[in-house]
Amino acid sequence: MSIGFLLETFQKNTEKNAIVWKDKIFCYQWLIDKLNYWCTELIELEIKSGTLVSIEADFSPNSIALLLALIQHKCLIMPIHYSTKNKGKIKKIAQAEYLFIIDREDQVTSTSLTQTADHEYYERLKTRNHPGLILFSSGTSGEPKGAVHDFVNLLEKFKKKRTSLKIVNFLLFDHWGGLNTMFHTLSNAGTVLTLNNRSPDAVCEFIEKYEIEVLPTSPTFINLLLISEAYKRYDLSSLKIISYGTEPMPESSLQRLNDVFSGVKLLQTYGLIEVGVLRSKSKSSNSLWVKVGGEGYQTRVVDNLLEIKADSTMLGYLNAPNPFTEDGWYQTGDSVEVNGDYIKILGRKSEMINVGGEKVYPAEIESVIQKFDNISEVTAFAEKHPITGQIVCVKIKLISFENHKDFKRRLKKYCREKMPSFQVPVKIGLLTEKLHNERYKKLRSWKSNETK
């Protein structure tokens, strides 16, 4: 049974709190009963093993129980968060056959869809009689890619017991980081602490109220937290660890975070929808050097690019070429520096900016510019140029309005003083919209009306 080890843990801890949702507490006995309810309901709805079921939801009592029931029922499962903008396209690519929608009040509606899930990876899972998981990339730098996993392999790591800390489920329902947090918590009889609002003030208020010990999040959210100064308005003394991943961390943001949360351990994590979340160990709280790997994972660096071989590696993409080497290593596309057992993640090779042979990664530029005054968000990217090949461009969201010509003049002067000439942005776009997606990850490509 795929989740037999989880059910054993639940049975041993029936009176413990399993889920906190909208200030309501649900114990493990409730979760067992609700899981059994959904197992019966799946049979009554005539949903067979191997059916591709999409769940549109966030973390809530019903979404957690239904997800577990679908795994036990050996379905192919595709979680989608409410805020995902291309839900219809994703469902079509994945060939979703059945849809559950669980609204923000935890009410459930369901409908049968007209598609047939017949991809070769699905057939492989059906032959194994294993549940599957389909996750889509955020599409921040292009089209979202659908990764197909054998859920049995993903769950293997959670069989090893670890310390049960109070971790907030910040990352989203359709993000492996969010699911990883949930399974880690449940497998250790902890409490899944769900958020209804992921703004800096709401998160800090939640940390204070429930004495959260671990905040797993993204560099983009950390930057917004620091700018908002919400951390000054709440008691966050319970925090022991802030972990960050999903995108490169600008060094300036890490240094400021370390200054503000000097008593909190800062941990860089590394995970991908293609391989899962690796164990990691930062060299120190103020260092971007990190060891990654752990049980079930091997890593190597080829031509300065990180490659991973893992027991939990996906079967493949639904809508993209095979990313594996002939000997089975997943090519991450992440450029890294190496220092002994530690690596420093520079960024995606595809996002590197090459200005006349001088190479720079967006995070380097963003780290410098983020220290300039009146900047809420900044994203650096490349644009083609007939002479240098590429030029550096930045999009910026201001904290408060100021004359755009004056701001650009001040920023360019600052950049010329702080950067080599090839890193100085040639184009500066000022936007009023946010520069991150619903996963609190920088948007690297978008169409937008630039404010002048």
N, C-alpha and C positions, 0 to 999 in steps of 0.2 A: 504494500500500500504506500503510495507516494508520500502521504502526510501522516503515516502511522506514528512516526517519532514525535510529531507535533501533538497528535491526539493523546499520546501517553503523558506528555508534559501538561496538557490541559487537564487531564483526569487527576493528576497529582496536585493540582493547584486550583480546584474548582471555586474556592471562595476568594481567591486573589483577584485584583482588578486587572482586566484584560485590555479595556479600551476606555479612554475618556474622550467624549464627543459632545461638543456644545454644553460643557459643564455637567453632562450626565455620565454616570459611571456604569460600566457593564463588566460583570465578573466572567471568569472562565467558564462557569457552568452555563451562563447565558450564551456564550459563544459556542459551546458544544451543542446546546439545544437549537440554536439558530442554524448552525452548520447542518445538523440533521434535518431541520425543516427544509433547507434548500436542496439537500440531496433528494428528499422525497419530491419536492416541487419540480426538479429537473426531470424526474421520471414521468410525472404527470404531464409535463409540457412536451413529452416525447423528444427530449433532447438526448441524442445518443452519444456515446463515447466517440471522440474524433470529430465532433461538430465544432466548427470555428465560431466561438461566441465572443462578441465584443461587449465590454462593460464600460459605459460612459459614466464616470463618477469621480469622486475624490475619496480620500480615506474616511470611512464612516462605518458604523456597526454592520449594516447590511452589505456594503461593498466588500468588507473583509471576510465576512462569513460566506458570501456567495463565491468569492474568489477561491477560498479554500474548498468549497463544495465542488466547484468546477474542476479543480485539480484532482480531487478524489474521484470524480466522475470521468477522468481521463479525457477531458475536452481540450481543444486548442483555444487558448485564451488571449484576447487582445484588449488590454486596458487602454482607455482613452480618457484624458482629463477634460472637464467641461470647457476649459479655455482654449483647447486646441482649435486652431482656425481652419484646418483643412480636414475635418473629420470625414466628410463624404469621400474625399479622394483616398484617404487612408483605408477606409472600409472597402473601397472598390479594389485597391491594390491587394489588400489582404484576403479578399474573397469572403468577407464576413457572412455567416449564414444565419446568425441569430443575434439579436441586440437586446441588452438590458440597459435601461437608463435609470440611474439612482440619483434623484434630485438632491438639492441642498437640505431638504428636510428628511432625507433618508427614505423617501417613498420610491417604490420600484414599479416601473412599467416595462413591458417586454413585447417584442414582436419578432416574427419570423421574416427573414430576408430572402430574396429570390436567387442569390448567388450560390454557386457550388464551389466549395474549397477543394481543389484537386491538384494543387501544386505538388511537385515531386517530394518536397521536404515534408509536407503534410502526410503524404502516403507513407513515407518512411516512419513517421511517428505512429501512425495508425498500425503499421505492421509490428512495431515494438509494443503496442498497447500502452503508450506513454502519453501523459499530458504534455501539451506544448505551450510555449509563450511567444507571442509576437510583439516585438517592441519596435517603435519607429524613432529614428534620430530626430533631433529638434529641427533640422533643416535650416540652421542659422547661416550656413554658407552655401546653400543649394537645396536640391530636392531632398525631402525626407526619405531615408532608406529603411526598409522593413527587415529586421533580423529575426530569424526563426530559431528558437531554442528548444531543446529537450528539457522540460521542467524538472525531470528527475535529476539530471546532472546539476542544474542550478541549486537545487535544494540540498545537495549532498553536504556542502560546507556548513550548513546550519545544524547538523547532527552533533557537532562538537560543542559542548557546553562552554559558555563564556560568561564573563561578569555581566550581571543585569543592572544597567544604569538607566536613569530616566532620560530618555532620548525623545526629542520632539520630532514628529514626522514632517519635517519641513519640505523635503523634496517630493515631487508630485506622484500621483497614483500611476501614471504611465511612464515613469522614469525608474530605471532599475535601482538608482540610488534610494528612491523612496520605498520601493518594494524590499530592497535589501535591509533597510532600517526596520521595516515592519516584521520581516521574517526573523531577523536577529532578535528583536524584542520578544516575539511570541515564543521562539524556541528556547528562550531563557526565562520564561514565565514573567516577563516584564509587562509594563503597561504601554500600549500604543497611544501616544498623546497626539491627537489630531488637531490640525489648525483649520479654521474657517476663513482666516484673513492672514495674508503673509506680508503685510506692511511692517516696517521696522517697529512702530509703536505697538502694533498688535502682537508681534512676536515677543517683544520684550515684556509686555504685560503678561503674556502666557508663561514665559520663563519664570517670572516672579511668582505668579499664582500657584504654579505646580512645582516649583523648586527644581526646574529642569537642570540636569547635569551635563547633557551633551546637545550641542546645536550643530547639526550637519547642514551645510549650506553652500553657497557659491560665492566666488569673489565679487560678482556684481551685487549680490545682496549685501555683502560685507561693506562694500563701498557706500551703498545707500544708507546702511545703518550708521556708518561713521559720519556721513554728511548730515543726517537727520539729528544726530546726537540723542537719539531715543534712549540710548544706554544710560544717560544721565538722569532720566526721569523714572527709572525703575530699579528695584533691588535685584541685581543679577549675581549676587554673591554665591548662589548655588552652582553656577557654571563651573565645570571642571575642564571641559574640552570644547573647543570650536574646531570642527573639521571643515575643510573647504576643498572643492574639486569641481569637475565638469568643464573647466576652462582654465587657462593660465592665470595665475595670480600676479598682478603688477607688484613689483617689489616695494614701491612706496606705500601701497595699501597694506601690505603685510607688516611693514615697519610701524605704521600708525596703529594697526590693530594690536600689535604686540605692546605698544606703549599704553593704549587704553585698557587692555585686558592683560595686564602684566602678571597676574596670578593664575591665568588660565593657560592650559596647554593648547597650542595651536598645531593642528595636524593636517598635513596635506594628504588627500586621498587620491586614488587613481582608479577609475573604472570606466568601462565602455559598454555600450549595449551589446557589443559583439562577444565579449568575454566575461562580463560580470565585474565585480569590485574586488581588486587585489588587496591583500594586507599591505599596510604601509607604515613607515616610520620616518618622521622628519628628523633631520640632523639636529635641529633645535627649533624652538618656536619662532625665531626670527629668520629662519633659513628656508630657502626654496629647494635645497638639496634634500632628496628623499630616497629611501629604499622602498622598492615595490616587489611584490611576489607573494611568498607564503605557500601554504599547502595547496597543491593542485595547479600551481602556476610556475612556468619557466619564462625567463626574459633574456633577450639578447639585443645588442645594438649593432645594426648593419648600416654602414654609410651614414652614421649619425641619426638613424631612424630606429625607433623602438619597435621590437617585434615580440609577440607573446604567444606561448603555447599553453593551453589550459584545458583541464578536464571539462570545464563548463563552456567551452567555445561554442558559438552558434553553429547550426548546420549550414547556414549561408544566408544571403540576402534574397528577398523576393524580387527586387527590382534593380539590382546592381551586379556588376561582375564579381567573380570569386576573388576575395581579397587575401587568399592564403598562398604561401609559397609551396613549392612542390613537396617540401618535407613537413608541411602542416603548420607553419607558423603564421599567425595573423599579423599582417602589416598595418600597424596603427596609423602611419602617416605623421606621427608626432616626432619632431626633431628634438634631440636631447644632447646635453653635454654629459660626460661621464667623469666621475672622480672616485676611483675605487669602487665600492659597493653602492655608491650614491649616484643618482642622476638628477639633472635639472631639466625640467620640461620647458622648452623654449616656445613651442607653439606648433600649429599644423604647418607642414611643409608647403601645403597648397596656399596658405595665407601669408607666407614669407614675402616681403617686399624687396625687390632687387632693383636698386637704383644705380645704373651704370656699373654693375658688378659688385657694388656694396650691398651686403645683405642685412636686413633688419627684420625683426619680428614685431607685430603690432603691440604686444605687451610691453616691449622696451619703450616705445613711444608713449603709450598710455600711462606708464609708470611716471614719466617725467611730467606730462601735461596734467595728470590728475592732481599734482601738488599746486597747480596754479589756482588763483582765487576764482570764486564764482562758477565753478564747474561741478555740475551734478553727475554727468556721465560723459565719457569720451570713448570713441571707437575709431581705431586707425585701420586703414585698408589701402590697397594699391589701386592705381589707375594707370592704364597704358599711356606711354609717352613715346613719340617718334624718335627722340634723341637718346634718352637715358633708358628706354625700355619700360620703366615704371616710375611713378612718382608717389610720394607719400601724401595721402589725403586723410582728413579726420572729420568726423561728425561729432558735434558737441551739443549737449543739452545744458543750458545754464540753470543755476539755482534761482537767480532773479534777473529780471530784464535789465539790459543796458544797451547803449548804442552799439550796434553790431560792428560798424567800421572801427570804432574806438577799441572794442574788445579784440578784434582780429589784429589790429596794429600792436596792441599790448602783448598779445599771445605770441606773435611772430618774433617780437623783440626778445621775449623771455626764452623762446625755443632756440634762437640763435646763440644765446648766452649759455644754454644748458646742454645743447646737442651738437654733434658733428653736422656739417652743412647738409649731407645727404639725408639726414633724418628729419630735418625741419619740414613741416607740412607745407606743401605748395598750395593746396586747396583746403579751406576751412569752411565747413557747412554748419550753420547753427539751426537746430531743430527745436520744436516745441514738444514733440512726441518723445516717448521713452525709447531708449536705444537697446532694450532687452526684451526677450520674449517671456511667455508665461512661466518658463522654467528658471527665470532669473539668470539667463545666459545671454551674453552679448549677441546682437544681431550683426553678422558680418556682411550680409548682403540684403538689400531691400530697395524698394522704390519709394521715394518720399519726396514731398514738396519742400525744398529747402527754403528757409526763411532768409530774406535778404537784409 
